[in-house]
């Protein structure tokens, strides 16, 4: 996401976002591992029909999976294959789930703090994007400041010029906090400056002066790629900055930390340094008024979900993973301070065989317009995958037989393993797609408004303070603004 190494990818691949179809605004497809109020409604319906005896927990676990499969089989919907156990539109209609609410509806039931970043490399379109929707925002962070190797601030905006000046005036008038971000992604330089008392204090003074002189409401500290040996120095820096900021807000954006067993899996001995962290959650809870956990760019990091989900599986952020990350953080950091990081972009990977699985090579990051345009050119319809995000698979050479099979069925969800279009309304898993198109192939995977709505619903479920969106630049799925109202 915000890592400096990915910035050139966003510069190179920028497209205009296209609207979702009305189908994407409906109640989501529910699969093993998803959670939410809609899952609770599904469970209640299964209980009323005698397929489930457990209580409605709101979590789609093994008991719910067994119940869905039995209902589908008894109802003649499906009794085998990749869609067996997937509660899609046809299954929901058969259960008469009139009470199932989309995550977007759930997300508007109570107030959350809504914030996010406008990147300096898209400042014109980003400010134009957010300006009409300031009423939905609590806070906005111009993603503008970086730090040079000598520890001095650099304004990439600059914030003292248009379009920032007019935007900041409008934000203040709408009572939206303006919290500029100071981003730093050089671990060696961070350690060198923060471990030097004189240089660390000079940086604390410079940041506090920037906030004071600019009339901003606070600052967002986003120091990434820190070393474990820097942890105490970073805590000391936050303590000094917090003291200098007085009534101004101190936001802290930090990398996601996950339970060790989820990272490495059951029965696996983790490396000796598995619990050596660069962030002291106790100090962060003490010296940060808001803490945005960067719960995105999950990829292949969760051993447990990699094993549980149908492959290929390279999510931006699976809600189940996000929930585990936030629950771990909440053991130390107050939920009243926690913000769930939400992505508006995606990645394309080249996928090749590896043993009985797949190997993924990141090609680039992209905005939604790239994916929707590519899908249209290929005659494909993206599917809602097991992470609640959108994806599709294609051969990079359009003349191949597998791609021709896909392109010959425009409007269908995908093709099955026999290259026969699936029944209308049924959603096939990534495994079924991979069966139709043998590797090597490309997979395009991204976070759209529905996936963001799922994160909003999760924030309410977990009782955290709010969400933080990376990024607002005009190229995200514009349906997001209906979700954030």
CORRAPE-V901628 format. One record per residue. N is the residue number from 0. SS is DSSP state (h for helix, s for strand, l for the rest). D_LAST is the distance of its C-alpha to the last C-alpha in Angstrom with 2 decimals. Layout:
N&SS&D_LAST / N&SS&D_LAST
This chain:
0&l&24.07 / 1&l&24.81 / 2&l&28.50 / 3&h&30.66 / 4&h&32.48 / 5&h&29.49 / 6&h&28.73 / 7&h&31.40 / 8&h&29.88 / 9&h&26.66 / 10&h&28.92 / 11&h&30.93 / 12&l&28.38 / 13&l&25.61 / 14&l&24.52 / 15&l&22.04 / 16&l&19.28 / 17&l&19.69 / 18&l&17.28 / 19&l&17.53 / 20&l&19.52 / 21&h&18.28 / 22&h&20.06 / 23&h&17.75 / 24&h&14.80 / 25&l&17.10 / 26&l&17.95 / 27&l&19.10 / 28&l&22.77 / 29&s&23.95 / 30&l&26.81 / 31&l&28.95 / 32&l&27.15 / 33&l&23.56 / 34&s&21.97 / 35&l&19.22 / 36&h&19.01 / 37&h&19.81 / 38&h&22.95 / 39&h&23.88 / 40&h&23.73 / 41&h&25.86 / 42&h&28.30 / 43&h&28.61 / 44&h&29.48 / 45&h&32.04 / 46&h&33.47 / 47&h&33.87 / 48&l&35.83 / 49&l&37.99 / 50&l&36.85 / 51&l&35.39 / 52&l&36.97 / 53&l&34.80 / 54&l&31.91 / 55&l&28.27 / 56&l&27.17 / 57&l&23.99 / 58&s&25.81 / 59&l&27.43 / 60&l&30.85 / 61&h&34.39 / 62&h&34.96 / 63&h&31.91 / 64&h&33.03 / 65&h&36.51 / 66&h&35.26 / 67&h&33.11 / 68&h&36.12 / 69&h&38.49 / 70&h&36.34 / 71&h&35.95 / 72&h&39.68 / 73&h&40.70 / 74&l&38.48 / 75&l&39.90 / 76&l&36.62 / 77&l&37.70 / 78&l&40.19 / 79&l&40.42 / 80&l&38.91 / 81&l&35.69 / 82&l&33.39 / 83&l&35.25 / 84&l&33.00 / 85&l&29.75 / 86&s&27.64 / 87&l&26.47 / 88&h&25.73 / 89&h&29.41 / 90&h&29.83 / 91&h&26.73 / 92&h&28.02 / 93&h&31.44 / 94&l&30.10 / 95&l&28.30 / 96&l&25.02 / 97&l&23.26 / 98&l&21.48 / 99&l&20.00 / 100&l&16.22 / 101&l&14.49 / 102&h&12.90 / 103&h&9.55 / 104&h&10.07 / 105&h&11.45 / 106&l&8.61 / 107&l&6.53 / 108&l&9.87 / 109&l&10.20 / 110&l&9.35 / 111&l&9.93 / 112&s&10.98 / 113&s&9.36 / 114&s&12.18 / 115&s&14.19 / 116&s&17.23 / 117&s&18.36 / 118&s&21.88 / 119&h&24.79 / 120&h&26.20 / 121&h&23.25 / 122&h&22.64 / 123&h&22.77 / 124&h&20.36 / 125&h&18.09 / 126&h&17.82 / 127&h&17.45 / 128&h&14.62 / 129&h&12.51 / 130&h&13.91 / 131&l&11.93 / 132&l&8.55 / 133&h&10.05 / 134&h&8.12 / 135&h&5.30 / 136&l&8.59 / 137&l&11.31 / 138&s&13.93 / 139&s&15.13 / 140&s&18.47 / 141&s&20.80 / 142&s&22.68 / 143&s&25.91 / 144&s&28.66 / 145&s&31.17 / 146&s&34.49 / 147&l&37.88 / 148&l&40.53 / 149&l&42.27 / 150&l&39.33 / 151&l&38.29 / 152&s&34.83 / 153&s&34.03 / 154&s&31.32 / 155&l&30.35 / 156&l&28.18 / 157&l&29.77 / 158&l&27.14 / 159&l&29.62 / 160&l&29.36 / 161&l&27.01 / 162&l&24.34 / 163&h&23.43 / 164&h&25.01 / 165&h&23.03 / 166&h&19.72 / 167&h&20.56 / 168&h&21.56 / 169&h&18.25 / 170&h&16.37 / 171&h&18.81 / 172&h&18.48 / 173&l&14.71 / 174&l&15.86 / 175&l&14.39 / 176&s&17.06 / 177&s&19.05 / 178&s&20.65 / 179&s&22.91 / 180&s&23.95 / 181&s&27.64 / 182&s&28.27 / 183&s&31.68 / 184&l&32.75 / 185&l&36.54 / 186&h&37.75 / 187&h&41.30 / 188&h&40.38 / 189&h&37.96 / 190&h&40.80 / 191&h&43.36 / 192&h&41.46 / 193&h&40.10 / 194&l&43.50 / 195&l&45.21 / 196&h&44.89 / 197&h&45.53 / 198&h&43.07 / 199&h&40.35 / 200&h&40.71 / 201&h&40.72 / 202&h&37.39 / 203&h&35.89 / 204&h&37.26 / 205&h&36.00 / 206&h&32.37 / 207&h&32.44 / 208&h&34.10 / 209&h&31.56 / 210&h&28.71 / 211&h&30.88 / 212&h&32.25 / 213&h&28.97 / 214&l&27.32 / 215&l&24.48 / 216&l&22.72 / 217&s&24.08 / 218&s&24.74 / 219&s&23.60 / 220&s&26.71 / 221&s&26.64 / 222&s&30.27 / 223&l&30.68 / 224&l&33.82 / 225&l&35.56 / 226&l&38.78 / 227&h&39.43 / 228&h&42.16 / 229&h&39.64 / 230&h&37.73 / 231&h&39.62 / 232&h&39.66 / 233&h&35.89 / 234&h&35.60 / 235&h&38.07 / 236&h&36.11 / 237&h&32.89 / 238&h&35.03 / 239&h&36.54 / 240&h&33.32 / 241&h&31.66 / 242&h&34.71 / 243&h&34.56 / 244&h&30.89 / 245&l&31.44 / 246&l&28.29 / 247&l&26.31 / 248&s&23.81 / 249&s&25.14 / 250&s&22.71 / 251&s&24.48 / 252&s&23.50 / 253&s&25.94 / 254&s&27.00 / 255&l&26.41 / 256&l&29.35 / 257&l&30.14 / 258&l&32.76 / 259&h&36.12 / 260&h&36.97 / 261&h&33.85 / 262&h&34.69 / 263&h&38.32 / 264&l&38.64 / 265&l&40.94 / 266&l&44.62 / 267&l&44.09 / 268&l&45.41 / 269&l&42.86 / 270&l&44.29 / 271&l&45.61 / 272&l&42.89 / 273&l&40.00 / 274&l&38.91 / 275&l&39.63 / 276&l&36.32 / 277&l&35.52 / 278&l&32.89 / 279&l&34.00 / 280&h&31.13 / 281&h&32.94 / 282&h&33.20 / 283&h&29.63 / 284&h&28.46 / 285&h&30.79 / 286&h&30.13 / 287&l&26.44 / 288&l&23.73 / 289&s&21.06 / 290&s&22.03 / 291&s&20.06 / 292&s&21.86 / 293&s&22.09 / 294&l&21.58 / 295&l&22.16 / 296&l&25.30 / 297&l&26.69 / 298&s&29.18 / 299&l&32.35 / 300&l&32.11 / 301&l&31.87 / 302&h&35.31 / 303&h&34.30 / 304&h&31.43 / 305&h&33.58 / 306&h&36.16 / 307&h&33.88 / 308&l&31.85 / 309&l&33.42 / 310&l&34.51 / 311&l&33.77 / 312&l&30.91 / 313&l&29.37 / 314&s&25.66 / 315&l&23.26 / 316&l&21.95 / 317&l&22.85 / 318&h&20.71 / 319&h&24.12 / 320&h&25.18 / 321&h&22.03 / 322&h&22.56 / 323&h&26.20 / 324&h&25.56 / 325&h&23.14 / 326&h&25.51 / 327&h&28.36 / 328&h&26.72 / 329&l&25.82 / 330&l&29.55 / 331&l&30.07 / 332&l&26.84 / 333&l&25.00 / 334&l&21.75 / 335&l&20.55 / 336&l&20.89 / 337&s&19.85 / 338&s&17.00 / 339&s&16.84 / 340&s&17.41 / 341&s&15.65 / 342&s&17.41 / 343&l&16.48 / 344&l&20.16 / 345&s&23.17 / 346&s&26.95 / 347&s&29.99 / 348&s&33.04 / 349&s&36.61 / 350&s&37.71 / 351&s&41.37 / 352&s&43.32 / 353&s&44.16 / 354&l&46.34 / 355&l&44.62 / 356&s&41.16 / 357&s&39.54 / 358&s&39.48 / 359&s&36.47 / 360&s&36.80 / 361&s&33.72 / 362&s&33.95 / 363&s&30.89 / 364&s&27.18 / 365&s&25.18 / 366&l&21.93 / 367&h&20.75 / 368&h&22.64 / 369&h&25.88 / 370&h&25.41 / 371&h&24.44 / 372&h&27.28 / 373&h&29.73 / 374&h&28.94 / 375&h&29.50 / 376&h&32.76 / 377&h&33.93 / 378&l&33.06 / 379&l&30.98 / 380&l&27.86 / 381&l&25.96 / 382&s&25.67 / 383&s&23.17 / 384&l&25.38 / 385&l&26.10 / 386&l&23.57 / 387&l&20.73 / 388&l&20.69 / 389&s&22.34 / 390&s&25.96 / 391&s&29.18 / 392&s&32.78 / 393&s&35.29 / 394&l&38.72 / 395&l&38.90 / 396&l&41.94 / 397&l&40.89 / 398&l&44.44 / 399&l&44.50 / 400&h&45.01 / 401&h&41.93 / 402&h&39.64 / 403&h&41.57 / 404&h&40.92 / 405&h&37.18 / 406&h&37.27 / 407&l&39.44 / 408&l&36.75 / 409&l&33.81 / 410&l&30.77 / 411&l&31.91 / 412&l&30.04 / 413&l&33.02 / 414&s&36.71 / 415&l&38.40 / 416&l&41.31 / 417&l&43.64 / 418&l&41.67 / 419&l&40.91 / 420&s&37.44 / 421&l&35.63 / 422&l&35.14 / 423&l&32.14 / 424&l&29.03 / 425&l&30.50 / 426&l&29.09 / 427&l&31.74 / 428&l&31.46 / 429&h&32.13 / 430&h&35.63 / 431&h&36.37 / 432&h&35.31 / 433&h&37.51 / 434&h&40.29 / 435&h&40.09 / 436&l&39.98 / 437&l&42.30 / 438&l&41.64 / 439&l&41.66 / 440&s&38.37 / 441&s&35.07 / 442&s&31.77 / 443&s&28.46 / 444&s&25.56 / 445&s&21.96 / 446&l&18.39 / 447&l&16.04 / 448&h&12.43 / 449&h&13.84 / 450&h&15.63 / 451&h&12.67 / 452&h&10.95 / 453&h&14.33 / 454&h&14.21 / 455&h&10.97 / 456&h&12.87 / 457&h&15.93 / 458&h&14.67 / 459&h&14.11 / 460&h&17.44 / 461&h&19.26 / 462&l&18.06 / 463&l&17.51 / 464&l&15.85 / 465&s&13.01 / 466&s&12.77 / 467&s&14.23 / 468&s&13.86 / 469&s&17.09 / 470&l&16.90 / 471&l&15.05 / 472&l&17.88 / 473&l&16.97 / 474&l&18.60 / 475&l&15.92 / 476&l&14.58 / 477&l&12.39 / 478&l&10.65 / 479&h&8.85 / 480&h&6.27 / 481&h&5.56 / 482&h&5.74 / 483&l&3.82 / 484&l&0.00
